[in-house]
Amino acid sequence: MNTENPYAGQGAVLLDIGENVGALVVTMPAALDGAEVEIRPRVDRGGRDETDAHHEHHHHHPHVAVVARPVASGQIHSLVFPELYEGAYELYLRPSGPVELVVSVRGGSVTDATWGTGDRRQGE
């Protein structure tokens, strides 16, 4: 029997960062609880993605769900991408929503961003 853990993703997240690998944490609206957000390297005008060459032309784009996570004041809805190569990324609702957020991730650090702030380019 294969049952899903209803509490998966709601607690602490292990980040695997360092050198040219960073992480991204995005504060999300509660209304998007359970929505899947996908991330892809931002493509420059020449058609080449702007992330590190290690990440070049992957056909699979990581995606995570928006979940409520416990904080001192109660809970906050967020999503976490724990391991991303340094570079620029676009985020959108799956399966093919418009780009809602553009961020720059730096190696060895955690980039914080907020969904729906009007400023779609963050983390730079």
Secondary structure, 3 states (H helix, E strand, C coil): CCCCCCCCCCCCCCCCCECCEEEEEEECCHHHCCCEEEEEECECCCCCECCCHHHCCCCCCCEEECEEEEECCEEEEEEEEEEEECEEEEEEECCCCCEEEEEEECCCCEEEEECCCCCCEECC
